[in-house]
Structures are given as C-alpha cells and as structure tokens.
Amino acid sequence: MQAESETEPVAPILMPDPEEEKRARRKARMRRWGRAILEFPFLVLIAFVIAIVIKTFLVQAFYIPSGSMRPTLEVQDRVLVEKVSYRLRDPEREDIVVFAKEVFGITPPDVPWSQDFRNFLRELAGLPTGTEEDYIKRIVAIAGDTIRYVGRPRRLFINGSAVPNPYIRGGRDSTSSSLTSADCARLDMEEADSGCRVPAGMVFVMGDNRPNSEDSRILGPIKEEKIIGRAFVVIWPANRLGLL
C-alpha cells in the first residue's frame, strides 16, 4: 500500500510595515544624534587640550603689533614660532626670536580672569589681544661675541669683523642708536675690543627697522632661557606667506 504524502504547512509571508520601518529609522537617527551631542563636549575638550599642549611645547602663532621688524615683518603679520630647536641646539646669529617683555622687568598688566582667558584663546589663533606682552627681534650676537654698532651709515661689527645686514629697512641705517664700549656699563656688559662682550648664556638682539626698535641697545642682552621660540614662517596675510 502506498503511504499518503505529508505536506509541511507553509508559513505566511509577512510584508514589512512601512510605518514601523520609518519609526525604526527615526529612532536610529535620534540615537546617533544623541551620541554626537554627548560626545561633542569631550571632543571639544580633547581639541582644547591638544591645542594647549601644542602651544606650550611645540608651535605657537604670534601677531606682530609694531613695525620694529620691517621690512622682514609687517604690522599685523602672523608668524609661527617653534619651541623645539633650542632644546636641541643653542641660539644662532640671525635667528628671529620671540621673548616676553617681562625679561626686561616690564610687568604685564593685571587683568580679570575672564579677559585673561579671552586673551589666551586669541593667542591660540595668533590674534591680537590688545595687551601684547612679547617682543620679536633678530639675534645679532651670541654669548662670547664682541659687538659694536657704529658709523654713518651704521655698521655692525662682530668680533672685530663687519657683518652685512641686508635685511635692514632701506638697506642702510644712519640715525639709530649706536653701540660702543661707552655703553657697556649701562647694559651690564664687559668692555672688549672697543665694543661690548655678550655675557655667557645670553644673546644680543636688534630689530630690522633699527631706528624704530626698542632692543638690546636700550634694554641689554637677554637670557637664552627666556626665549620663547624661533619664528620660522609667516602664515598671514596670504600674500606674505613664506619662510623667514
């Protein structure tokens, strides 16, 4: 006798509910937005911490507030200053360096914490704060060098030899302050070879716009340890972008 064939019951095919799919997609989007909103403060905090670390130890943007370095640097230029080189080597002649005014005993103004924080944020972007407390100058002599700046036009002598200054504004300087052995005592420097010897651990700086520069001829040499860093590139305005 032939056995009767048995057939399996067929499950009904359920069509997806369009409304349910929309609700699911909407919930997924809301979850993604929720995660993004929760993560945003942490991302901002991480970015802020990274910016502080970079500014403190590696690179910082600076705003040029005066014309003391013309024509090399113009007013309102933004430059990047790296803070690594002088951990590996000593400062060198013709380096353009940034250092704080407090190096010369100029105390920065006391401002409310809110303005101090605002200034810090503006400094991160290399924007002016209205209370600039930094100098930017060129190193013309290093520790142990004997320096004189004399004549009309002025000529720079390092260790008895004339040094060309092609970056001076206008190519010549006939009117700015000279530097002779008569200035050594005032600048707390030792007389040597008709000039002044730069003390150990210090550098002598000048602005490229010599007649309009408050520099070591007036304020004396600065300690190497007080240098914030070396300016190496102009980043703004775009038409002045270039290495220094």
HUBELCOR-V991240 format. One record per run of one state. SS is the DSSP state (H for helix, E for strand, L for the rest). FROM is the first residue (numbers start at 1). LEN is the number of residues. If there is no record, write none. Layout:
SS;FROM;LEN, SS;FROM;LEN
This chain:
L;1;17, H;18;41, E;59;5, L;64;14, E;78;5, L;83;2, H;85;4, L;89;7, E;96;5, H;101;4, L;105;8, H;113;12, L;125;9, E;134;8, L;142;4, E;146;5, L;151;4, E;155;4, L;159;2, E;161;3, L;164;5, H;169;3, L;172;7, E;179;1, L;180;1, H;181;3, L;184;6, E;190;3, L;193;2, E;195;3, L;198;4, E;202;5, L;207;3, H;210;3, L;213;3, H;216;4, L;220;2, E;222;2, H;224;3, E;227;10, L;237;1, H;238;3, L;241;1, E;242;2, L;244;1
